[in-house]
Amino acid sequence: MSLINRDILYSPYYKYSKQEVIKQNNIRYYKYNDSLVPSVTSIIRLSRSNQSFNYSSKQADSFEIGNLMHEYLDLYVTNKKIDYQRTENSRIAVKLSEVIIDNIFPMIESFIATEATVHNNYNYAGTLDLLAKINNKLTVIDYKSSYRKKSAFQIDEHFQQLAAYALAHDSMHGTEIEQAMIFIVYKETYNYDILTADLSLFNQYKSMWSDTLKYYKEISA
């Protein structure tokens, strides 16, 4: 198994800091100096009406596969050596990564940032998977791996997550992110979907995220 970088155009225009991530009371925080800033994903999860904290062994495997896929794609984009684990989950993660590289990466004109941590005035923080130019539009991208199709509710949450990252990145770096895309690869079939929110739809998700953040602040006050 190998992921060979194919001379992709990686143009890291912006500087990002690496923040320590800690978990307290089942909430992920990014540590900025002495402040703990809640993660976007934790805010979204805690703002749901139904929360579940019990994970099966299959879900644990799913998380590990997803994390490995993100790691491999980050190393691929930055043209760094990939040290594979000799496990079944690693093998699956490599195959998922190859689907994205072979079928989705070719539409990208330039890769601007990968695994970049952002915050919005320390109200929240998160790590975006990829920032890239597609059809000459600055695009924030999320990788997802899944055993099944995502529900409409899950898709809305995923685009809210990207809306939060876009708002934070625009605030920090003066960018104007114009669209969002979710790349979903399915673990058993290795088929894939590409979901896109153009600027009009993305603005709606930004509004949804603002409502979610407001609700989180109310319930956590």
C-alpha positions in Angstrom: 0.0 0.0 0.0 1.3 3.4 -0.8 0.1 7.0 -1.3 2.4 8.7 -3.6 2.2 12.5 -3.9 1.6 13.4 -7.6 3.1 16.8 -7.7 0.0 18.6 -6.5 0.1 22.3 -6.0 0.3 23.1 -2.3 0.4 26.8 -1.7 0.2 27.5 2.1 -0.6 31.3 2.1 -1.5 31.6 5.7 0.1 30.8 9.0 -1.6 28.7 11.6 -0.7 27.8 15.2 -1.0 24.3 16.7 -3.0 24.3 19.8 -3.2 21.7 22.5 -6.5 19.9 22.5 -7.8 18.6 25.8 -11.1 16.9 26.9 -13.0 17.9 30.0 -16.5 16.7 31.0 -16.8 15.1 27.5 -16.1 18.4 25.8 -13.1 19.0 23.5 -11.3 22.3 24.1 -8.5 24.1 22.4 -6.1 25.7 24.8 -5.1 29.3 24.1 -2.8 30.5 26.8 -4.8 30.0 29.9 -8.2 29.9 28.2 -10.1 26.8 27.1 -12.0 27.4 23.9 -14.8 24.9 23.0 -14.5 23.0 19.8 -17.1 23.4 17.0 -17.9 19.7 17.0 -18.6 19.7 20.8 -20.8 22.8 20.5 -22.9 21.1 17.8 -23.2 17.9 19.7 -24.1 19.5 23.0 -26.8 21.7 21.2 -28.6 18.6 20.0 -31.9 17.6 21.8 -30.8 14.0 21.9 -27.2 13.3 22.9 -25.5 9.9 23.0 -22.2 9.1 24.7 -22.1 5.3 24.5 -20.0 4.0 21.6 -19.8 0.5 20.2 -16.6 -1.2 19.2 -17.7 -0.6 15.6 -18.0 3.1 16.2 -14.6 3.1 17.9 -13.1 1.4 14.8 -14.9 4.0 12.7 -13.3 6.9 14.6 -9.9 5.4 14.3 -10.3 4.8 10.6 -11.5 8.4 10.1 -8.6 9.8 12.1 -6.1 7.7 10.1 -7.6 8.8 6.8 -7.3 12.5 7.9 -3.7 11.9 8.9 -2.8 10.2 5.6 -4.4 12.9 3.5 -2.7 15.6 5.4 0.7 14.0 4.9 -0.1 13.4 1.3 -1.0 17.1 0.6 2.2 18.3 2.4 4.3 15.7 0.7 5.6 14.1 3.9 6.5 10.5 4.6 3.6 8.3 5.6 4.3 5.6 8.1 1.6 3.0 7.8 0.3 1.0 10.7 0.0 -2.8 10.0 -3.6 -3.0 11.0 -6.9 -3.6 9.3 -8.1 -0.2 10.2 -5.0 1.4 8.6 -5.6 -0.7 5.4 -9.1 0.6 5.2 -8.0 4.2 5.8 -5.4 3.9 3.0 -8.1 2.7 0.6 -10.5 5.5 1.6 -7.7 8.1 1.1 -6.9 6.7 -2.3 -10.5 7.1 -3.4 -10.3 10.8 -2.4 -6.9 11.3 -4.1 -7.9 9.6 -7.3 -11.4 10.9 -7.7 -11.8 14.1 -5.9 -8.4 15.8 -5.6 -8.1 16.2 -9.4 -10.8 18.9 -9.3 -8.7 21.0 -7.0 -6.7 23.8 -8.6 -4.5 24.6 -5.6 -4.2 23.3 -2.0 -4.0 26.3 0.4 -4.2 24.8 3.9 -4.5 21.4 5.5 -5.5 20.5 9.1 -5.5 24.2 10.0 -6.7 25.3 13.4 -8.9 28.4 13.5 -10.9 30.3 16.1 -13.4 33.2 16.0 -12.4 35.7 18.7 -11.9 32.7 21.0 -15.7 32.0 21.1 -15.0 28.6 19.5 -12.2 26.8 17.7 -11.7 23.9 15.3 -9.5 22.3 12.7 -10.5 22.5 9.1 -9.5 19.5 6.9 -8.7 21.4 3.8 -8.8 24.9 2.2 -8.5 24.9 -1.5 -9.3 26.6 -4.8 -12.0 24.9 -6.9 -13.3 26.6 -10.0 -11.4 29.6 -8.8 -13.5 29.7 -5.6 -12.0 29.6 -2.1 -13.5 26.4 -0.7 -13.5 24.9 2.7 -13.6 21.1 2.6 -14.4 18.3 5.1 -13.5 14.7 4.7 -16.0 12.1 6.0 -15.9 8.3 6.1 -19.0 6.4 6.7 -20.7 3.0 6.6 -23.9 4.4 5.3 -25.5 7.5 3.7 -25.7 10.6 5.8 -29.1 11.8 7.0 -30.3 15.3 6.1 -29.9 16.2 9.8 -26.2 15.0 9.7 -25.5 16.8 6.5 -26.9 20.1 8.0 -24.6 19.6 11.0 -21.6 19.0 8.8 -22.2 22.1 6.8 -22.7 24.1 10.0 -19.3 22.9 11.1 -17.8 24.1 7.8 -19.6 27.4 8.2 -18.1 27.9 11.6 -14.6 27.2 10.2 -15.2 29.6 7.3 -16.3 32.4 9.6 -13.3 31.9 11.8 -10.9 31.8 8.9 -12.3 34.9 7.2 -12.1 36.7 10.5 -8.5 35.7 11.2 -7.0 35.9 7.8 -9.2 38.4 5.8 -10.4 35.7 3.4 -13.7 35.4 1.7 -14.5 31.7 1.6 -17.2 31.2 -1.1 -18.3 27.6 -0.9 -18.1 24.5 1.2 -17.7 20.8 0.1 -18.0 17.5 1.9 -16.2 14.5 0.5 -17.8 11.3 1.8 -16.3 7.9 1.2 -18.1 4.7 2.2 -16.1 2.1 4.1 -17.5 -1.1 2.7 -18.1 -0.2 -0.9 -15.5 2.6 -1.4 -18.0 4.6 -3.4 -18.1 8.3 -2.7 -20.3 11.4 -2.7 -19.5 15.1 -3.1 -21.8 17.5 -1.4 -21.6 21.2 -2.2 -23.0 24.3 -0.6 -22.7 27.4 -2.9 -22.4 30.9 -1.5 -26.2 31.4 -1.1 -26.7 28.0 0.7 -23.5 28.4 2.7 -24.8 31.8 4.0 -27.9 29.9 5.3 -25.6 27.5 7.1 -23.7 30.4 8.6 -26.9 31.7 10.0 -27.8 28.2 11.4 -24.4 28.0 13.0 -24.9 31.4 14.7 -28.1 30.2 16.2 -26.4 27.0 17.4 -23.6 29.0 19.0 -26.1 31.3 20.7 -28.1 28.3 22.1 -24.8 26.7 23.3 -23.9 29.9 25.2 -27.3 30.0 26.8 -27.3 26.4 28.0 -23.7 26.6 29.2 -24.0 29.9 31.0 
